[in-house]
Amino acid sequence: MKKIVDSLGVMQGRLLPKYKGRYQAHPVGKWEQEFDIAASFNLKFVEFILDYEDVELNPLMSKSGLDKIIATVERAGVGVKSVCADYFMEAPLHHSNSTIVNSSIELLRLLLNNCKYLGVKDIVIPCVDQSSIRSLEQRDQFVRSINRIIDIAEKVEINLSLETDLPPLQFAELLDRFDSKRVTVNYDTGNSASLGYNPIDEFQSYGSRISDIHIKDRVYNGGSVLMGSGNTDFKAFFEALSTIEYNGIFIMQVFRDEQGVDIFGQQLDYFKNIIPESL
């Protein structure tokens, strides 16, 4: 239990009121105060978000911004070990437009080089919802795009952690197409439940490649709900987790309301109370 608690973090924005009414977004101009709130919950990490909208305003994109993140981390005692690159939901690396693909690859190149200064270990690349990989052609394009950038990931020692909605065996087959240990898996407990997947099957297929975990609860074929009220089988998740040597972080990407912080605290307490003592 202590190992998980000591590795707990929060998705950026979950401890603040909604930014521009959006469910998940980098809170431009307000992000620094969230680190202090995270520290008050004894959280160890904030998973930064890189949005498509206002990307040029994100501190991850400039030297001055990186310096501000480092100063904030040092002041609050809350680290940044991962980035959720939601940018690629709007401009996916498997887009049919080569101009968009090339632009996204260049942005990922910049992001990798900038993140090394922060000590980031994982950049999560979402391939879900509108950026889902739906066809063999898209899968081939995605592989080509990642292979164009993998040398940079190797050099800066940052994982490209893929979040997909592919069934376990298909996801494992996709991973096998990369000749690099830097292509890893972001595992999301809520997304798994929404898709009707079994955590045991998923971990058997690619558990050794999981490097970043998102914690939330969702209903089957539906959205996020308060922890404990959805279909996420946390017992099976913990059982599956116990079968691998996982040394990454756990990011609370839980259900939120307009304000964020109070409902987050309720769910943090719930999660801590269900962690098995053996973990």
Secondary structure as UniProt FT lines:
FT   HELIX           2..5
FT   TURN            6..7
FT   STRAND          8..11
FT   TURN            12..15
FT   TURN            20..21
FT   TURN            28..30
FT   HELIX           31..40
FT   TURN            41..42
FT   STRAND          45..49
FT   TURN            53..54
FT   HELIX           55..57
FT   HELIX           59..61
FT   HELIX           63..76
FT   STRAND          82..84
FT   HELIX           87..90
FT   TURN            93..94
FT   HELIX           98..115
FT   HELIX           116..118
FT   STRAND          122..127
FT   HELIX           129..131
FT   HELIX           136..156
FT   STRAND          159..164
FT   HELIX           168..175
FT   TURN            176..177
FT   TURN            181..182
FT   STRAND          183..188
FT   HELIX           189..195
FT   HELIX           199..206
FT   HELIX           207..209
FT   STRAND          210..215
FT   STRAND          217..218
FT   TURN            220..221
FT   STRAND          224..225
FT   TURN            227..228
FT   HELIX           234..241
FT   TURN            242..243
FT   STRAND          249..252
FT   HELIX           261..274
FT   TURN            277..278
//
